[in-house]
Structure formats: C-alpha cells, structure tokens
Amino acid sequence: MQEYHVLVIGAGLAGMRAALEAHKQGARVALMSKVHPVRSHSNAAQGGINAALTDRGDRWEDHAYDTVKGSDWLGDQDAIEVMCKEAGQELISLEHMGVIFNRDEQGRLGTRAFGGQRRARTFFVADITGQAILHVMYEQILKSGIALFEEWFCTDLVVENGRCVGCVAMEIRTGRVAFIPARTVILATGGLGRVFEPSTNALICTGDGMALAYRAGVPLMDMEMVQYHPTTLKGSGVLITEGARGEGAYLLNKDGERFMARYAPTMMELASRDVVSRAEMTEIAEGRGVDGCVLLDCRHLGEKKIRERLSQIYEIGLDFAGVDITKEPIPIRPGMHYQMGGIKTDIWGRCWDPQGKWQGVEGLFAAGECACVSVHGGNRLGANSLLDTVVFGRRAGATAAQWAQDKPLPTLNDAHWVQKTETRIRTLLARENNGDTVARIRWEMGTTMDQFLGVFREQEGMEQALRTLRQLRQRYNKVSVRDKGRTFNTALIFALELDYMLECAEAIVRSGLERKESRGAHYRRDFPKRDDANWLKHILLYWRGENDPPTITYLPVTITQWPPEKRVY
Ligand SMILES: Cc1cc2nc3c(=O)[nH]c(=O)nc-3n(C[C@H](O)[C@H](O)[C@H](O)COP(=O)(O)OP(=O)(O)OC[C@H]3O[C@@H](n4cnc5c(N)ncnc54)[C@H](O)[C@@H]3O)c2cc1C
C-alpha cells in the first residue's frame, strides 16, 4: 500500500476540512470513511453555524463569552478564543467554496438566534445546513484528487514506539483487510450518540475513533459531559432543530404555560440546552407534562415562515409524529444529542503534548466531535459544533501536513498488523450462536445509559450502569455474528462497532462517577451545586486494558479573561 503523509479517518465536515487543508499544504493525503462521505453524520446538522461578524456589530469576544458561559466554565478559554476569532474567516471560506447560505432582506448573509447567545449569529441554509456544507466540501475533495477510501472501516490504529504510523482497515465491499501506512493520522470519526437509546444521532455514530485513540494510549477527556437536546421526538428521538425556537417557537406545559419563564426569565426558550432540558424534565416529573413530553408550539410563526425556514421540521412532524406544526403543537422531550468530551487534543489537533503535561501518541491528530479541544466544556452551544469541525479540522490538517514533512516512516511489518486484525475478525466470525445477539446487547447498553446517565444522575444509578456494562462486555466476548461472509457484511461491522461503543459507554460512566459536582450537562442529584473549589478541572481517563479500571488524572481549565461567574439565563 502506498504511504501517505496524512491519512484522515472520517469524511464528515471535520475530516474533509482537514484533508483539504493538508492537501493545500502540499501533503499526499488520503481520506477514509466507513460510509459514503455525504452520508456522514454532519449531513444531519439542521440549524446552522455560528460566527460573530464585525460588520453586524458583533464581536468575537461576545461569542467567546457566550461559549464560556454555555460551557459552565469548563471550556478551555484559549481554545474558545481561537474558535471564535477564526469563525468569520471560516464562514467566508465556506461561502467561497460554494455554500449558498440564506440571505436577509438586504441580501447579506442572514442569521437566526440560537440558544445561550445574546445575539443572532447563526448562519444557515434553511434547516439543512450540514447537508449543504457537506456536499459542497465533497465537491472540493473530488476536485482536489485526494485519494479516497470510501466504505472502508478502520479497525485499528498502528502505533510503534509511541508514534502512530497508519491504520488497519477493512474494505467493506470485499472484506479485504489492509495496512495503510501514513506519517500522520487524523481521527475525525464523529460522535458516539448511539451509545444511548434513543438518540438524535445516526446509527453510524458509534464512537469508533474515541475507542481507537483511547486504546492506543491517548486519554479521553470530560467524557461525562453528554448533551441532551431539549427538543426531540418521543420514541424515535428525531431532532427538532433549536432553529425552531430561534425563529420564535414556544415551549408549553400541559396548562399552556410558557414554563421557561420560571427557569430562565431572560433567555426563556433560548437558554442553554442543559438548562432547558432540566426545566422540561422537571415539568414532566412534577406532573405538568403531556404523556411524558412537553409541547413545542410553532403555530404563531405562520405557515410561510415554517415552510421556508423550517421545511424539514415540518416534514419530520408529519412523518414521525403525525403532527402538522402549522396547526398544532408538537410533543417533544430531551434526548441524547452530542458528546462534549472526547479524544484529548491541543489547539493544533495534536493528540500529544510536547511539554509532557499529559501523555499521548505522536503523529496522531483528532478534530470534530470525536475530539475534545475543549471548546464546549460542560455544555455545547447550538451551532458551535459545525464551527468546531471546520476551524479545528483546518488546523489539524495544516499541522499534520507540516509535521509529516520531515518525519519519514520507519520500516514496518505490515503483515503483522494485518494478521492481528484478521485474527480478531475470524475469531468473531467463527463463534457458535449462543442465542444472544449484538442488537440485544446494543439495545441494553443504550437504554441503560439513557436511564442512568441522562439529564439527572446520581451515584447509585451510575454504579448500577457500570455493573450492567461489565456484564454486557462479558456477553459481547461470547456473542456470534450470524452472517459468516466477508462481502458487505454489515452484521460484522455492527459487531465491531459494539466493541467501541461499550468502551465509550464505560468511559462516560467512570468519568460521571468521578465528577462529584453538578456542572453543565452533568447534573448530579446527590451533588446539586457547581463546586469550583474542587472541580474546576478536566477529567482524563487513560486506558489500562479491558479488565482494569482506567487511570484517572486531571488538568486545570485554561482561564484567559473570563473567571467563573454564577450562571443565570
Ligand atoms: C440531528 C442533528 C442536528 C445537528 N445540527 C447541528 C447544527 O445545526 N449546528 C451544529 O453546529 N451542530 C449540529 N449538530 C452536531 C454536528 O452535526 C456534529 O457534531 C458534526 O457534524 C460532527 O461532524 P464530524 O465531522 O466530527 O463527524 P461526522 O460528520 O459524524 O463524520 C464522521 C466520519 O467518520 C467516519 N467514521 C467513523 N468511524 C469510522 C471507522 N471506524 N472507519 C472509517 N470511518 C469512520 C464516518 O464514516 C464519517 O465519515 C447536529 C447533530 C445532530 C445529531
């Protein structure tokens, strides 16, 4: 197999942005994805992407402050400053690539309001922003001639003497396993949403990259910080974009009351997501819900605005809930949506620290939802994730290309690495059917996580979740795959993914048990207050093997100009 300077694993927005930038720097680049690139989960992003443009009288400092406050002061402020300063340029680059953003009445790029922000600074393409950007970026990838491994599944990172030198992957179409040597590898494998059931995330969001990096020696940071989005459909978990509330939709309880007035009198429905989700769950728990939900009312926006700006939501309402949102409120409830934690990186996307304050793996980079820079801290602001993908995707691509320049690969034993993965796959396929199934284990993991690691948590529940996960791991080690073939064996892929998911689930629980306070999305009934004296710090987990608990260390939060304050909306 040809050697690459930069191998990007993941072809969502973070991966494609990284690949384009590395290519621009003159690197020989390859891009891999387990699904066709435009089926990557970025495709699902509805509401928009944030940027503070000065010609609107907005300031990056205001965007940064809103982000710091949104993060409940757990976000690293140096990283947040980078993201917010570079947002405007990145937005313009997207426009120049060909993304046709919605316009305002003056013909300028239009904005809508999003939660936790004092200004409307979310740029959008109707309610299909991710899809629009993803398609444009894929066109740029095709134009560039970057090598593509489409529908290849990465099974292992190859690390020799503390340096990542490529990966092993399986071509899904044929089942062929190959070693792909690369001077640097960028993980852009997206989130882990499906570790929870239900989730707004696609079935492919299984945390592969997080588990791969973790096992390879990179710490996972702030894994307890899991975002529940306030507006998802009951049962299916399908997302109703925050853009709906940004356009002016209300949240009502069973008495028709706009209950957010009692929880966030200034920002109301547009308080940060953790605050709104807790308010909804409190309403439901205290008997003011409607069949386990509260109501999202869009009627007063008028049919024209709904059809123009929320067309996908209109269709989702009809198709998934049988509700015409122009005529009646739609029942919604909080649902798992986003992982703020992930693979520890610095602001250049590096998964190692040249100063040695934390341990990692040289030559390995990460960007996008799989990474934790950290710009989202305890709670991500809506429309900051797409921004994170493009800003830190670009930075990772540029840094990896430069780093690779004078770092030739050592002589490598390709056959050894291929054999290792082959053995794993053959063992899985050879197992006898014992009556258990991958789907059943996955479902039990997901519902356990939703029950004990959701909007409200406490020690006992999280300990119960850990015990269940340990049992599920044992069952996983004995489960068989019914389809024994190698051609497009999606059952095999599901089984491999479940291994990564169980790893991520356990990391979330271990981190959740560790943080003995409430901050952002991590709300503990047994420790209901934020505790800056003891917990204004990141939690890092280092993998020590399947049967051993991880080593836990801490890193201080970087504060540049916004010391912690009381967080009210
Ligand atoms: C319904 C929904 C709506 C959202 N709306 C918004 C929004 O409006 N604004 C906003 O800012 N954020 C939004 N988000 C969040 C945002 O969309 C995601 O966080 C972001 O798109 C993630 O991008 P990514 O590039 O990191 O990963 P993804 O787009 O998920 O891409 C991951 C890539 O990794 C590949 N991959 C994964 N594992 C492997 C493997 N083992 N081998 C090979 N390839 C692999 C996949 O094939 C894919 O190409 C939304 C999220 C959801 C669920």
The ligand as an SDF file (V2000), in Angstrom:
LIG
                    3D

 53 58  0  0  0  0  0  0  0  0999 V2000
  -29.6990   15.8190   14.1490 C   0  0  0  0  0  0  0  0  0  0  0  0
  -28.5100   16.6950   14.4240 C   0  0  0  0  0  0  0  0  0  0  0  0
  -28.5180   18.0310   14.0810 C   0  0  0  0  0  0  0  0  0  0  0  0
  -27.4190   18.8420   14.3280 C   0  0  0  0  0  0  0  0  0  0  0  0
  -27.4460   20.1550   13.9770 N   0  0  0  0  0  0  0  0  0  0  0  0
  -26.3610   20.9290   14.1990 C   0  0  0  0  0  0  0  0  0  0  0  0
  -26.3520   22.2920   13.8100 C   0  0  0  0  0  0  0  0  0  0  0  0
  -27.3090   22.8020   13.2660 O   0  0  0  0  0  0  0  0  0  0  0  0
  -25.2400   23.0130   14.0670 N   0  0  0  0  0  0  0  0  0  0  0  0
  -24.1310   22.4860   14.6750 C   0  0  0  0  0  0  0  0  0  0  0  0
  -23.1510   23.2010   14.8650 O   0  0  0  0  0  0  0  0  0  0  0  0
  -24.1120   21.1820   15.0200 N   0  0  0  0  0  0  0  0  0  0  0  0
  -25.1810   20.3950   14.7970 C   0  0  0  0  0  0  0  0  0  0  0  0
  -25.1560   19.0750   15.1610 N   0  0  0  0  0  0  0  0  0  0  0  0
  -23.8890   18.4770   15.5930 C   0  0  0  0  0  0  0  0  0  0  0  0
  -22.9800   18.2800   14.3750 C   0  0  0  0  0  0  0  0  0  0  0  0
  -23.7470   17.9280   13.2620 O   0  0  0  0  0  0  0  0  0  0  0  0
  -21.9220   17.2100   14.5710 C   0  0  0  0  0  0  0  0  0  0  0  0
  -21.3120   17.3440   15.8190 O   0  0  0  0  0  0  0  0  0  0  0  0
  -20.8480   17.3150   13.4970 C   0  0  0  0  0  0  0  0  0  0  0  0
  -21.4300   17.3630   12.2230 O   0  0  0  0  0  0  0  0  0  0  0  0
  -19.8590   16.1690   13.5800 C   0  0  0  0  0  0  0  0  0  0  0  0
  -19.0060   16.2580   12.4720 O   0  0  0  0  0  0  0  0  0  0  0  0
  -17.7110   15.3540   12.3780 P   0  0  0  0  0  0  0  0  0  0  0  0
  -17.0200   15.7200   11.1200 O   0  0  0  0  0  0  0  0  0  0  0  0
  -16.9450   15.4390   13.6330 O   0  0  0  0  0  0  0  0  0  0  0  0
  -18.2630   13.8590   12.2950 O   0  0  0  0  0  0  0  0  0  0  0  0
  -19.2950   13.1480   11.2950 P   0  0  0  0  0  0  0  0  0  0  0  0
  -19.9310   14.0750   10.3570 O   0  0  0  0  0  0  0  0  0  0  0  0
  -20.1580   12.3070   12.1660 O   0  0  0  0  0  0  0  0  0  0  0  0
  -18.3610   12.2140   10.4370 O   0  0  0  0  0  0  0  0  0  0  0  0
  -17.7240   11.0800   10.9910 C   0  0  0  0  0  0  0  0  0  0  0  0
  -16.9940   10.3750    9.8760 C   0  0  0  0  0  0  0  0  0  0  0  0
  -16.1760    9.3370   10.4260 O   0  0  0  0  0  0  0  0  0  0  0  0
  -16.3480    8.1580    9.6580 C   0  0  0  0  0  0  0  0  0  0  0  0
  -16.0280    7.0210   10.5290 N   0  0  0  0  0  0  0  0  0  0  0  0
  -16.4450    6.8090   11.7990 C   0  0  0  0  0  0  0  0  0  0  0  0
  -15.9100    5.6600   12.2580 N   0  0  0  0  0  0  0  0  0  0  0  0
  -15.1390    5.1510   11.2760 C   0  0  0  0  0  0  0  0  0  0  0  0
  -14.3430    3.9890   11.1300 C   0  0  0  0  0  0  0  0  0  0  0  0
  -14.2270    3.0690   12.1130 N   0  0  0  0  0  0  0  0  0  0  0  0
  -13.6870    3.7790    9.9660 N   0  0  0  0  0  0  0  0  0  0  0  0
  -13.7930    4.6680    8.9370 C   0  0  0  0  0  0  0  0  0  0  0  0
  -14.5570    5.7890    9.0160 N   0  0  0  0  0  0  0  0  0  0  0  0
  -15.2050    6.0200   10.1700 C   0  0  0  0  0  0  0  0  0  0  0  0
  -17.7890    8.2120    9.1920 C   0  0  0  0  0  0  0  0  0  0  0  0
  -17.9910    7.3940    8.0760 O   0  0  0  0  0  0  0  0  0  0  0  0
  -17.8990    9.7070    8.8570 C   0  0  0  0  0  0  0  0  0  0  0  0
  -17.3790    9.9350    7.5690 O   0  0  0  0  0  0  0  0  0  0  0  0
  -26.2730   18.2860   14.9350 C   0  0  0  0  0  0  0  0  0  0  0  0
  -26.2600   16.9290   15.3080 C   0  0  0  0  0  0  0  0  0  0  0  0
  -27.3760   16.1510   15.0750 C   0  0  0  0  0  0  0  0  0  0  0  0
  -27.3600   14.7310   15.5350 C   0  0  0  0  0  0  0  0  0  0  0  0
  1  2  1  0
  2  3  1  0
  2 52  2  0
  3  4  2  0
  4  5  1  0
  4 50  1  0
  5  6  2  0
  6  7  1  0
  6 13  1  0
  7  8  2  0
  7  9  1  0
  9 10  1  0
 10 11  2  0
 10 12  1  0
 12 13  2  0
 13 14  1  0
 14 15  1  0
 14 50  1  0
 15 16  1  0
 16 17  1  0
 16 18  1  0
 18 19  1  0
 18 20  1  0
 20 21  1  0
 20 22  1  0
 22 23  1  0
 23 24  1  0
 24 25  2  0
 24 26  1  0
 24 27  1  0
 27 28  1  0
 28 29  2  0
 28 30  1  0
 28 31  1  0
 31 32  1  0
 32 33  1  0
 33 34  1  0
 33 48  1  0
 34 35  1  0
 35 36  1  0
 35 46  1  0
 36 37  1  0
 36 45  1  0
 37 38  2  0
 38 39  1  0
 39 40  1  0
 39 45  2  0
 40 41  1  0
 40 42  2  0
 42 43  1  0
 43 44  2  0
 44 45  1  0
 46 47  1  0
 46 48  1  0
 48 49  1  0
 50 51  2  0
 51 52  1  0
 52 53  1  0
M  END
$$$$
